[in-house]
């Protein structure tokens, strides 16, 4: 597995060319990324060979396809805490 493929497997959000993308898939056929840019659906597809050829620049990745170079950042999205946390329910009186 390429270093970028490893990074993609452990993230749940991407920043591609400055746009946040939550909808992406990585499989044997490559990487597909989709996101909305205003009202326009943007889509990028990268082959396994393009993913393997990606170069790391700090925490960013440079990928190339037929349209040119793209900057990709692997990120982790913030998640809301589970409902079953240990914080007291504000509707119930606290123990005294």
C-alpha positions in Angstrom: 0.0 0.0 0.0 1.4 3.4 -0.9 1.9 6.1 1.8 -1.0 8.1 0.5 -3.3 5.1 0.4 -2.3 4.4 4.0 -3.1 8.0 5.0 -6.5 7.9 3.1 -7.5 4.7 4.9 -7.2 6.4 8.3 -8.9 9.7 7.5 -12.6 10.6 7.1 -12.4 14.0 5.4 -10.2 15.5 2.7 -9.3 18.9 1.6 -8.7 18.9 -2.2 -7.7 22.1 -3.9 -9.1 24.1 -1.0 -12.5 22.3 -0.9 -13.7 20.1 2.0 -14.8 16.6 0.8 -16.5 14.0 3.0 -17.6 11.9 0.1 -14.6 9.8 -1.2 -13.9 6.2 -1.9 -10.6 4.3 -2.1 -10.7 0.9 -3.6 -8.8 -1.3 -6.1 -9.8 0.9 -9.0 -8.4 4.1 -7.4 -9.7 7.2 -5.5 -12.9 9.0 -6.3 -13.7 12.3 -4.6 -16.9 14.3 -4.8 -17.9 17.6 -3.2 -20.2 20.5 -3.8 -18.6 23.8 -4.8 -21.5 26.2 -4.5 -24.1 24.6 -6.8 -21.6 22.7 -8.9 -20.7 19.0 -8.2 -17.0 18.6 -8.4 -15.5 15.1 -9.0 -11.9 13.9 -9.1 -10.7 10.4 -10.0 -7.2 9.1 -9.5 -5.9 5.7 -10.6 -3.8 3.5 -8.3 -0.7 4.5 -10.3 -1.4 8.2 -9.7 -2.0 7.6 -6.0 1.3 5.6 -5.8 3.1 8.5 -7.6 1.8 11.2 -5.2 4.4 13.1 -3.3 4.2 14.3 0.3 4.9 18.0 0.9 4.7 18.3 4.7 1.2 17.1 5.6 -0.1 17.8 2.1 0.0 15.5 -0.9 0.5 16.5 -4.6 -1.4 14.4 -7.1 -1.4 14.8 -10.9 -4.1 13.8 -13.3 -5.1 14.9 -16.9 -6.4 18.2 -15.5 -3.1 19.1 -13.8 -1.8 19.1 -10.2 -4.0 18.8 -7.2 -3.3 19.5 -3.5 -4.8 16.9 -1.1 -4.8 17.0 2.7 -6.1 14.1 4.8 -8.1 15.2 7.8 -10.1 13.8 10.6 -13.6 15.2 11.1 -14.8 16.3 14.5 -17.5 14.1 15.8 -20.2 14.8 18.4 -19.8 12.9 21.6 -21.9 9.8 22.1 -25.3 10.1 23.8 -24.2 7.8 26.6 -21.6 10.1 28.0 -21.0 10.7 31.7 -22.3 14.3 31.8 -25.4 14.8 33.9 -28.7 15.4 32.2 -29.8 19.1 32.7 -33.4 18.1 33.1 -32.7 15.9 36.2 -31.8 17.4 39.5 -28.2 16.7 40.6 -27.6 14.5 43.6 -26.9 16.5 46.8 
